[in-house]
């Protein structure tokens, strides 16, 4: 007879579940970006221009367009159609290689609504921080300002301001 196996049978990995699990889908059904990602990126960009990051934490805010249907995370709506599935190799902290399945938008935009303390920052300061986020810091996985890596150039953008 066969010997007892120490390990249980491992189910096949569901790549579609990984792909959909990496998406923030709102209660209305659209894809979004965590609103806090833009705020955190602007706070990080303060290093580039000598602004105090602690003041930025108290002074810069992003209005949410909606909320994640799973955990109510505040979201900014992605305008750009359906995402493509990206399959990229990653290395765990232990050195083991793996594949990460993530949604990618080749062309995307957001209508970002910001609130800031005008006693701490001028409108031009806020726009400069956001422009630096788009050119140097980035948003999401693979961004240049990632704590875990040097990034792969994802998440960069340019701003187009509209008068309010």
C-alpha positions in Angstrom: 0.0 0.0 0.0 0.9 3.6 -0.2 2.7 5.4 2.6 0.9 8.1 4.5 1.5 11.5 3.0 2.4 14.3 5.5 0.9 17.0 3.4 -2.6 17.4 2.3 -3.5 17.7 -1.3 -3.1 21.3 -2.4 -5.9 22.8 -4.5 -4.9 24.4 -7.8 -4.4 28.1 -7.6 -7.3 30.2 -8.9 -5.7 32.9 -11.0 -9.1 34.6 -11.7 -9.7 34.8 -7.9 -6.2 36.4 -7.4 -7.0 38.9 -10.2 -10.4 39.9 -8.8 -9.1 39.9 -5.2 -6.5 42.5 -6.2 -9.2 44.9 -7.4 -11.1 47.5 -5.4 -14.6 47.3 -6.6 -17.1 49.9 -5.3 -20.6 49.3 -4.1 -21.7 50.7 -7.4 -19.6 48.2 -9.4 -16.8 50.4 -10.7 -13.0 49.9 -10.1 -11.2 52.3 -7.9 -7.9 53.3 -6.3 -7.7 53.6 -2.5 -8.2 57.3 -1.9 -5.5 57.2 0.8 -2.9 56.2 -1.8 -3.0 59.6 -3.3 -2.9 61.3 0.1 0.0 59.1 1.2 1.9 59.8 -2.0 1.5 63.5 -1.6 2.8 63.2 2.0 5.8 61.3 0.7 6.4 63.9 -2.1 6.9 66.5 0.7 10.4 65.0 1.1 11.3 66.2 -2.4 10.4 69.9 -1.8 11.2 70.3 1.9 7.7 70.5 3.2 7.0 69.0 6.7 5.3 65.7 6.2 3.6 66.0 9.6 1.8 69.1 8.5 0.8 67.4 5.3 -0.8 64.6 7.2 -3.0 67.2 9.0 -3.6 69.3 6.0 -4.1 67.3 2.8 -7.2 65.1 2.1 -8.7 63.3 -0.8 -12.5 63.1 -1.3 -13.8 59.6 -2.0 -16.0 58.9 -5.0 -17.4 55.8 -3.3 -16.5 52.9 -1.1 -15.2 49.3 -1.5 -18.1 46.8 -1.5 -16.1 44.4 0.7 -14.5 46.6 3.4 -15.8 50.1 2.8 -12.3 51.5 1.8 -12.7 55.0 0.4 -12.1 54.9 -3.3 -11.4 57.2 -6.2 -13.0 55.9 -9.4 -10.7 54.7 -12.2 -11.9 55.9 -15.6 -10.4 53.6 -18.2 -12.4 50.6 -19.0 -11.8 47.0 -17.9 -8.4 46.1 -16.6 -6.0 43.7 -18.2 -4.5 40.8 -16.2 -0.8 41.1 -15.4 1.2 38.1 -14.4 4.6 39.1 -13.0 7.3 37.2 -11.1 8.0 38.4 -7.5 10.5 37.2 -4.9 9.2 36.6 -1.3 11.3 37.7 1.7 12.5 34.1 1.9 13.8 34.2 -1.6 11.2 32.0 -3.1 9.8 33.0 -6.5 6.1 33.4 -7.1 3.7 34.9 -9.7 1.5 37.8 -8.8 -1.7 38.4 -10.7 -2.8 42.0 -10.7 -5.2 44.2 -12.7 -3.5 46.8 -15.0 -5.0 49.7 -16.8 -2.9 50.8 -19.8 -4.8 54.0 -20.1 -6.5 55.4 -17.1 -7.5 58.7 -15.4 -9.2 59.8 -12.2 -11.1 63.0 -11.3 -9.3 63.7 -8.1 -11.0 66.1 -5.6 -8.6 67.4 -3.0 -9.2 69.4 0.2 -6.3 71.2 2.0 -5.6 73.7 4.8 -5.0 77.0 3.0 -3.1 78.2 6.1 -0.5 75.5 5.6 -0.4 75.1 1.8 -1.1 77.3 -1.2 -3.1 75.8 -4.2 0.2 75.9 -6.2 1.9 73.9 -3.5 -0.7 71.2 -3.6 -0.6 71.0 -7.4 3.2 70.8 -7.3 3.0 67.9 -4.8 0.5 66.1 -7.0 2.6 66.7 -10.1 5.6 65.2 -8.3 3.5 62.2 -7.2 2.7 61.6 -10.9 6.3 62.1 -12.1 8.3 60.6 -9.3 6.4 58.9 -6.5 3.6 57.0 -8.3 0.5 55.1 -7.1 0.0 51.4 -6.5 2.2 48.4 -7.0 5.4 48.8 -9.0 5.6 52.5 -8.3 9.0 54.1 -8.0 8.5 55.1 -4.3 7.7 51.6 -3.1 9.1 50.6 0.3 9.7 47.1 -0.9 11.6 47.8 -4.2 12.8 50.4 -6.6 9.6 49.9 -8.6 9.1 49.1 -12.3 7.7 52.4 -13.4 4.0 51.7 -12.8 1.6 54.2 -11.3 3.1 57.3 -12.9 0.8 59.9 -14.4 0.4 63.6 -15.4 -2.1 66.0 -14.1 -4.6 68.0 -16.0 -6.1 70.7 -13.8 -9.7 71.9 -14.1 -11.0 75.1 -12.7 -13.5 74.6 -9.9 
